[in-house]
Amino acid sequence: MSHIFDFLNELKDNNNREWFNDNKDRYKAALGEFEEVVAQLIASVGQFDDSVRLLEPKECIFRIYKDIRFSKNKEPYKTNMGAYLARGGRKSRFSGYYAHFEPNGSFVSGGIYMPEPAVLNRVREDIDLYYDDLINITNSPSFQKFFPELHGDKLKTTPKGYSKDNPAAEILKHKSLYVYRSLSNSQVDSPSYIATATETFRVLKPFNDFLNRAIEDL
């Protein structure tokens, strides 16, 4: 991943349009390398999850250009590259598989991040009804190996309609619900990266399936 990390490292120190335009060819080389990685991930994950098998890398990769209209940080570019593998691509409402490349900040993850209210409400209904199923997934040794805790912003109290004594109360508070596994630079820059990410995503699939079972009903 040499082109990717080299470019992102320098972009972090030169996050302005003049430098970016002067280094556009380097960006294209880094993006091309990332597209190859994403294509390999799609093929690999597609072997056990048909919902991503026919995706194209360009459908999954997020733009490097930031929307700075409402941000205090006016730097115009992201200093990472990311791709979301889920039915419908990067804009999907479904739970999927996310690969994030960033020097000293890479990870693989999955779940739902800032879902629309209808999706969140429907997921909460299934968490309430099938809490034991979710716990069996998240407490399994293979899941705990990579994902020892659930993440996401939470309400201070249980959402309306759910008792604070509900066994699932803490999970129901989540406004986003996701897990992630941090990866070192050497793990990402290794020939075994695809195998590492695929192994992690395979463990993640039952968690995605649980969430998507609810979302499919919308």
C-alpha positions in Angstrom: 0.0 0.0 0.0 3.0 2.2 -0.5 1.4 4.8 -2.8 -1.6 5.1 -0.4 0.2 5.8 2.8 2.9 7.9 1.2 0.3 10.1 -0.4 -1.9 10.4 2.7 1.1 11.2 5.0 2.1 14.1 2.8 -1.5 15.3 2.3 -1.9 15.5 6.1 0.9 18.1 6.1 -0.2 19.9 2.9 -4.0 19.9 3.0 -4.7 22.6 0.5 -5.9 22.7 -3.1 -2.6 24.0 -4.6 -0.6 21.1 -3.2 -3.3 18.6 -4.1 -3.6 19.8 -7.7 0.2 19.7 -8.1 0.2 16.1 -6.9 -3.0 14.9 -8.7 -1.1 12.1 -10.5 0.1 10.8 -7.1 -3.5 10.9 -5.8 -4.7 9.0 -8.9 -2.0 6.3 -8.3 -3.0 6.0 -4.7 -6.7 5.8 -5.6 -5.9 3.2 -8.2 -4.1 1.1 -5.7 -7.0 1.4 -3.2 -9.5 0.4 -5.9 -7.5 -2.8 -6.5 -7.7 -3.5 -2.8 -11.4 -2.9 -2.7 -11.9 -5.1 -5.8 -10.1 -7.9 -4.0 -12.2 -7.4 -0.8 -15.4 -7.5 -2.8 -14.3 -10.8 -4.5 -13.2 -12.3 -1.2 -16.2 -11.2 1.0 -18.5 -12.1 -1.9 -17.6 -15.7 -1.4 -19.6 -15.8 1.9 -22.0 -12.8 1.4 -23.8 -12.7 -1.9 -25.1 -9.2 -1.1 -21.8 -7.6 -2.0 -20.6 -10.0 -4.7 -21.6 -7.8 -7.7 -20.5 -4.5 -6.4 -17.9 -2.3 -8.2 -15.2 -0.6 -6.3 -16.3 2.9 -7.4 -19.7 2.2 -5.9 -18.1 1.6 -2.5 -15.2 4.1 -2.2 -15.9 7.4 -0.5 -14.7 10.7 -2.1 -11.6 12.3 -0.7 -13.2 15.7 -1.0 -14.7 17.1 2.2 -17.9 19.1 2.5 -16.6 22.1 4.5 -19.6 24.3 4.2 -20.7 23.8 7.8 -17.4 22.8 9.3 -15.0 24.8 11.4 -12.2 22.8 9.9 -11.8 24.2 6.4 -9.1 21.7 5.2 -10.6 20.5 1.9 -9.5 16.9 1.8 -9.9 13.8 4.0 -6.6 12.3 5.1 -7.9 8.7 4.8 -9.4 6.4 2.2 -12.4 4.4 3.0 -14.8 2.0 1.3 -18.2 0.5 2.4 -19.2 -2.8 1.1 -23.0 -3.2 1.4 -25.9 -3.8 -0.9 -26.2 -0.5 -2.8 -22.7 0.6 -2.1 -21.4 3.4 0.1 -24.7 5.1 0.5 -26.5 2.0 1.6 -28.8 2.0 4.6 -27.8 -1.6 5.3 -25.2 -2.8 7.7 -22.1 -3.8 5.8 -18.3 -4.0 5.9 -16.1 -0.9 6.1 -12.3 -0.7 5.3 -10.5 2.4 6.4 -6.9 3.3 5.4 -5.2 6.0 7.4 -1.6 6.2 8.6 -1.6 5.1 12.3 -5.4 5.0 12.2 -6.5 2.1 10.0 -9.3 -0.2 10.9 -12.0 -2.6 9.6 -15.6 -2.3 10.9 -19.2 -2.9 10.4 -22.7 -2.1 11.6 -24.8 1.0 11.2 -23.5 4.6 11.6 -25.9 7.5 12.0 -28.8 5.7 10.5 -32.0 7.5 9.5 -34.7 7.4 12.3 -36.9 4.8 10.5 -33.9 2.4 10.3 -32.8 3.0 13.9 -36.4 2.5 15.2 -36.8 -0.7 13.3 -33.4 -2.0 14.5 -34.3 -1.2 18.1 -37.5 -3.2 17.8 -35.5 -6.3 16.8 -33.0 -5.7 19.5 -35.8 -5.7 22.0 -37.5 -8.8 20.5 -34.5 -10.8 19.8 -32.0 -9.6 22.4 -30.8 -13.1 23.2 -29.9 -13.7 19.6 -27.8 -10.6 19.4 -26.0 -11.4 22.7 -25.2 -14.9 21.4 -23.6 -13.3 18.4 -21.6 -10.5 20.2 -20.6 -12.8 23.1 -19.2 -15.6 21.0 -15.5 -16.2 21.4 -14.8 -15.4 17.7 -16.6 -12.1 17.8 -15.0 -11.1 21.1 -11.6 -11.8 19.7 -11.9 -8.9 17.3 -14.8 -6.9 18.7 -14.8 -6.8 22.5 -17.3 -4.0 22.7 -20.1 -2.2 20.8 -19.5 1.4 19.7 -21.6 4.4 18.8 -23.1 7.6 20.3 -25.8 6.8 22.9 -28.8 8.5 24.5 -28.5 9.3 28.2 -31.7 7.3 28.9 -33.5 4.5 27.2 -35.5 5.6 24.1 -39.2 6.3 24.4 -41.3 3.2 24.6 -38.6 1.1 26.3 -38.2 0.5 30.0 -35.0 1.3 31.8 -35.2 -2.3 33.2 -35.2 -3.8 29.7 -32.3 -6.3 29.5 -31.3 -4.6 26.3 -31.5 -1.1 27.7 -27.8 -0.2 27.2 -27.8 -1.4 23.6 -31.2 0.3 22.9 -29.6 3.7 23.8 -27.3 3.5 20.8 -27.9 6.1 18.1 -25.2 4.3 16.0 -24.3 0.7 16.5 -21.0 -0.6 15.1 -17.8 -2.5 15.9 -14.3 -2.1 14.7 -10.9 -3.7 14.7 -7.9 -1.4 14.6 -5.0 -2.4 12.3 -1.4 -1.3 12.4 0.4 0.2 9.5 2.3 -3.0 9.0 -0.9 -5.1 9.0 -2.4 -2.9 6.3 0.9 -2.8 4.3 1.2 -6.6 4.3 0.5 -9.1 1.6 -1.9 -10.8 4.0 -4.1 -7.7 4.4 -6.9 -9.1 2.3 -6.8 -12.4 4.3 -6.8 -10.4 7.6 -9.7 -8.2 6.6 -11.7 -11.1 5.1 -11.3 -13.2 8.3 -12.6 -10.2 10.3 -15.5 -9.6 8.0 -16.5 -13.2 8.1 -16.8 -13.0 11.9 -18.8 -9.8 11.5 -21.4 -11.3 9.1 -23.8 -12.7 11.7 -23.9 -9.2 13.4 -24.6 -7.6 10.0 -27.3 -10.3 9.3 -29.0 -9.5 12.5 -29.2 -5.8 11.8 -30.2 -6.3 8.2 -33.0 -8.7 9.0 -34.7 -5.7 10.7 -33.8 -3.2 8.0 -35.1 -5.4 5.2 -38.6 -5.1 6.7 -38.8 -1.4 6.0 
